[in-house]
Amino acid sequence: MGIFDYEVIQIDGDYAHLRNLDRPEDELKLVARALLPQEIQEGSRLHYECFEYTLTGR
């Protein structure tokens, strides 16, 4: 797949809307919260690599 960095823009129930930090003009990515670290909140930064999201900052 690839290596990407995202910002959590909105949490909507069981899903989170993520913005790709390298391509902010792209559409937001909708991801099931079950695939994300539990402690995320709006404004959190995530790193995606090898099919895994890790929290990198607030």
N, C-alpha and C positions, 0 to 999 in steps of 0.2 A: 504494500500500500504506500506508505510514506511516513514522514515525520512532520507533524504539524503542531502549532501552538494555537490555543483557542482562549477566548474570554467568554464566561457565562454571561449572556445578556439578559436572559429571563428564565425563570423556573416556572413551569406551568404544569402543576400536578405531577404526573409520573414522567414528565419530559423536561428537557432543558434545551434552550435555544443557544447555540454557540456561534461566535464570530471567529473566523479564521484571521489571526493577527497578521499573517503575511499577505492576505488578500481580503481586506476589509470590505471591498466593493462586492464580493460574492454574496449570494444568498446565505442566510443563517442556516446552520445545520441543526436539525432536530434529532436529539439523541435521548434514548430511554435512560432515566436516572439510574436504573439497575446496573448500567454499564459504567457509571461514573462513581468517583469517590463519594462516600456518604456525606462528608463535611462540606461539600460545595455550597456556595451561595452566589447570588447575583454579584458579579464583579470578580469572581474567582478566576484564576488563570490555570489552564490545563495544558499538559503536554501529552501528545498522542504518538505512540510508537509501538510497533509489534502488537496491534489490536488491543492496546491497553492505555487508559487515560490515567495520568498521575497529576495530583495537585501541585502546582509550582508557586502559587502565591495568591494573595487576595486581590 
